[in-house]
Amino acid sequence: MLTRTDLETAAAFVHARMPPTPQHSYPLLNAATGAQTFVKHENHTPTGAFKVRGALTFMDWLTRTHPDIPGICTATRGNHGQGQAWAATGAGLTAKVYVPRGNSVEKNAAMHAFGAELIEFGDDFDTARLEAIRVAEAEGLFLVPPYHLELVRGVATYAYELFYAQPDLDTVYVPIGCGSGICGTIMARDAMGLDTKVVGVVSDQAQAAKLSVDAGRLIETNSASTFADGMAVRMPVQEAFDVYSKGAERIITVTDDEVADAIRLYFSSTHNVAEGAGAAPLAGLMQEREAMAGRKVGVILCGGNIDTGWFKAVLDGQTPSV
């Protein structure tokens, strides 16, 4: 787990490389949610998503502890890969990144631009991840997993910023993919001695995290077909499960239609662009707005990297299909 000193040290390291992101409350959004809602703008990082924070701290740890490693290998749906490619190439390492076939065209282009060697493999994230594991071992590259304490240490800095600025939040809604975001939020809350409740949000088409918590053990699903690709995970991560199964107040599901509604609400009320996973926390709050009425609430806008075609479809009142 993380201490407050860990958070402060990680924040100082991250802030030397990127500025803190803001947390804003918007009148139109407050009117829609019925709560005093603070948006944590992780869509304002250099890569447009929160993952870059963990990439920075992980790469610092890697280059100090494994100085002879020539490069990294990892799997992603996009935001993790962008952060890892940026941090790795900045440290003089190569970055081999696996994505599933049919992955976001614009996220793929961004990973290329940040220096990744991009390989498409398999039909979903979990299949691409297994191939990345195999290739990393075969080629002597360091496998960057989707969850690692050195990643979480950096990711937790967004929650540290939010809680430092707004320590009296009643509840924070956080999306769950592989779990670094919600675990970093839980660890930051606990290290800072706060009582804020943390609610995890998953897609009803990718319920592995919720099903696992409900069952008290890891549950793998057969598919994870949602346009909120940051949450499209079939296989939970044990280390993350161990944290959010104990530290989350509850885990709720949202539909793709609810996510599309939340993307539209973000744009109309704040003029911010949210990708599917980035809008899922707001979708969760809107689902629970009667229970949250009049409370002070946080929502993590974890990323804004949505493909133009999908965003156009959402603004036209549609829900993208996958």
Summary of the structure (lengths in Angstrom):
residues: 322
radius of gyration: 18.0
end to end distance: 36.8
largest distance: 55.3
contacts: 1251
relative contact order: 0.16
helix: 50%
strand: 16%
